[in-house]
Every structure is written in structure tokens, then in C-alpha cells.
Amino acid sequence: MSESSGRTYPKEYSEAIAALEEQHKQELERLSQELRIGLQSEATARAEEQVQEQIQSLQQLFKQQKEENIQLQQRLLEMEGLRPDFSQRDKKRGSKTAKMYIG
């Protein structure tokens, strides 16, 4: 006979109780492991979702900056088209100025 919580049980009961306690312990360990795996999976899924959101955000930012660069290049070309061409005028003026001083 065995004693558990102040009572005396026959050996068969004690063995059955010990076996049930072991089963219970193993079940708790299994459930605990499943819970850890589930929490890790959930955390991984959340992290993957955040990474996808960041990638999309960066892609959108890149697209906006690319469009802005194109617009700025177009404005620059327009402004260059409006600018007078001083290079030809200066060459002509330079030769006149040189003639004035030389002769």
C-alpha cells in the first residue's frame, strides 16, 4: 500500500494514479509545445506581413521619386530651351571686341 495526500491506497491504485499523473504531465508538455509553436508561427506571420508592408511602401516611394525625377528633368529641358544661347553670341562679340582693340 502507498500513501498519497494522507490516504493509504492499494498498490494497484497507486500505480494507476502514477500512470495517470505521467500521462497528464506528458499531455501538458505536448500542449505547451504546441502553444509555443503556434505563438512562434503567429509571430513569424506578423513579421512577414510587416516586411511585405515595408517593401510595398519602399516600392511606392521609389516610384514617386522616379516620377518626380522625370518631371524635374522635363522642367530642366524646358528651362534650357528657354535660355538664350550665349555661346554663339559671345564668340561673335569676342571677335568684334578683339577687332576693336587690335585694329
CORJOZI-V741291 format. One record per residue. RES is the residue in one letter. SS is DSSP state (~ for helix, > for strand, _ for the rest). Layout:
{{RES SS} {RES SS}}
This chain:
{{M _} {S >} {E >} {S >} {S _} {G _} {R >} {T >} {Y >} {P _} {K ~} {E ~} {Y ~} {S ~} {E ~} {A ~} {I ~} {A ~} {A ~} {L ~} {E ~} {E ~} {Q ~} {H ~} {K ~} {Q ~} {E ~} {L ~} {E ~} {R ~} {L ~} {S ~} {Q ~} {E ~} {L ~} {R ~} {I ~} {G ~} {L ~} {Q ~} {S ~} {E ~} {A ~} {T ~} {A ~} {R ~} {A ~} {E ~} {E ~} {Q ~} {V ~} {Q ~} {E ~} {Q ~} {I ~} {Q ~} {S ~} {L ~} {Q ~} {Q ~} {L ~} {F ~} {K ~} {Q ~} {Q ~} {K ~} {E ~} {E ~} {N ~} {I ~} {Q ~} {L ~} {Q ~} {Q ~} {R ~} {L ~} {L ~} {E ~} {M ~} {E ~} {G ~} {L ~} {R _} {P _} {D _} {F ~} {S ~} {Q ~} {R ~} {D ~} {K ~} {K ~} {R ~} {G ~} {S ~} {K ~} {T ~} {A ~} {K ~} {M ~} {Y ~} {I ~} {G _}}
